[in-house]
Amino acid sequence: LEHEAGKNLLTECHRILTSNGYIRIHEFPFSAVLNHAILNDTPEYFKQLSYCERLQLWLKRYRWKFLYEKDLLICDLNRAGFKNITSCDRDTSDIPDFVGREHHKEGFVLEASC
């Protein structure tokens, strides 16, 4: 999603969740994508490309239009009306239904309440 669409999605999630509702977001941060695209997960043919070209191909490969960093996502969750925003370890939560939902090892996890 584009950033503006992401903010709208968070606002809509807040609207439809009950007053006791929670949201959990596992995001693959931009810095991790940058690291993979430029330094690590680089096929041989990528090595002849510039860093900018590598990053563009990565974004296109996964059809990403926007990637959050933790601080910006916290800000957007606040703007959407969420409270008690906490950073969690992968596969851990105080909410039993949220435990064990992540499939990626990288990234950050945030939980928030309405």
C-alpha positions as CSV (number, residue, x, y, z in Angstrom):
1,L,0.0,0.0,0.0
2,E,1.0,3.6,-0.5
3,H,1.7,5.4,2.8
4,E,-1.6,7.4,2.6
5,A,-3.6,4.2,2.0
6,G,-1.8,2.6,5.0
7,K,-2.8,5.4,7.3
8,N,-6.4,5.1,6.0
9,L,-6.3,1.3,6.7
10,L,-5.1,1.9,10.3
11,T,-7.9,4.4,10.8
12,E,-10.5,1.9,9.4
13,C,-9.1,-0.9,11.6
14,H,-9.5,1.3,14.6
15,R,-13.0,2.2,13.7
16,I,-14.2,-1.4,13.2
17,L,-12.5,-2.9,16.2
18,T,-14.5,-2.9,19.4
19,S,-13.5,-0.8,22.4
20,N,-11.7,-3.9,23.6
21,G,-10.1,-4.6,20.3
22,Y,-6.4,-5.1,19.6
23,I,-4.2,-4.9,16.5
24,R,-0.9,-6.7,15.9
25,I,1.4,-5.7,13.1
26,H,4.5,-7.5,11.9
27,E,6.4,-5.3,9.5
28,F,9.5,-6.0,7.5
29,P,11.3,-2.6,7.9
30,F,12.7,-0.6,5.1
31,S,16.2,-0.9,6.7
32,A,16.1,-4.7,6.4
33,V,15.0,-4.5,2.8
34,L,17.8,-2.1,2.0
35,N,20.2,-4.4,3.8
36,H,19.1,-7.4,1.7
37,A,18.8,-5.6,-1.6
38,I,22.3,-4.0,-1.4
39,L,24.4,-6.2,0.9
40,N,23.1,-9.7,1.3
41,D,20.5,-11.5,-0.8
42,T,22.2,-10.4,-3.9
43,P,22.1,-12.8,-7.0
44,E,25.2,-12.6,-9.2
45,Y,23.5,-10.5,-11.9
46,F,22.6,-7.9,-9.2
47,K,26.3,-7.2,-8.5
48,Q,26.7,-5.3,-11.7
49,L,23.8,-2.9,-10.8
50,S,24.0,0.3,-8.7
51,Y,22.6,0.2,-5.2
52,C,19.7,2.3,-6.4
53,E,18.9,-0.2,-9.2
54,R,19.2,-3.1,-6.8
55,L,16.7,-1.5,-4.4
56,Q,14.3,-0.7,-7.1
57,L,14.3,-4.3,-8.3
58,W,13.7,-5.6,-4.8
59,L,10.8,-3.3,-4.3
60,K,9.3,-4.3,-7.7
61,R,10.0,-8.0,-7.0
62,Y,7.8,-7.9,-3.9
63,R,5.4,-5.3,-5.2
64,W,6.1,-3.1,-2.2
65,K,5.0,0.5,-2.5
66,F,5.8,1.7,1.0
67,L,7.7,0.2,4.0
68,Y,7.5,1.4,7.5
69,E,10.1,1.9,10.1
70,K,9.0,1.4,13.7
71,D,8.8,5.0,14.7
72,L,6.7,6.0,11.8
73,L,4.2,3.1,12.3
74,I,3.9,4.1,16.0
75,C,3.1,7.6,14.9
76,D,0.5,6.5,12.4
77,L,-1.1,4.1,15.0
78,N,-1.3,7.0,17.4
79,R,-2.9,9.2,14.7
80,A,-5.5,6.5,14.0
81,G,-6.5,6.5,17.6
82,F,-4.7,3.4,19.0
83,K,-3.4,3.3,22.5
84,N,-1.0,1.3,24.6
85,I,1.3,0.7,21.6
86,T,4.0,-1.8,22.6
87,S,6.8,-3.4,20.8
88,C,6.8,-7.2,21.1
89,D,9.2,-10.0,20.4
90,R,8.2,-12.3,17.5
91,D,5.9,-15.1,18.6
92,T,5.2,-13.5,22.0
93,S,2.2,-11.6,23.2
94,D,0.0,-11.1,26.3
95,I,-2.9,-11.9,24.0
96,P,-2.9,-15.7,23.5
97,D,-4.5,-15.5,20.0
98,F,-1.6,-13.5,18.7
99,V,1.1,-15.9,19.8
100,G,2.9,-17.8,17.0
101,R,1.4,-15.9,14.1
102,E,4.6,-14.6,12.5
103,H,6.2,-16.5,9.6
104,H,9.2,-14.2,9.0
105,K,12.2,-14.0,11.2
106,E,13.1,-10.4,10.5
107,G,11.1,-7.4,11.2
108,F,9.4,-5.8,14.1
109,V,6.1,-6.4,15.8
110,L,3.8,-3.8,17.4
111,E,0.5,-4.4,19.3
112,A,-2.0,-1.7,20.2
113,S,-5.4,-1.4,21.7
114,C,-8.4,0.7,20.8
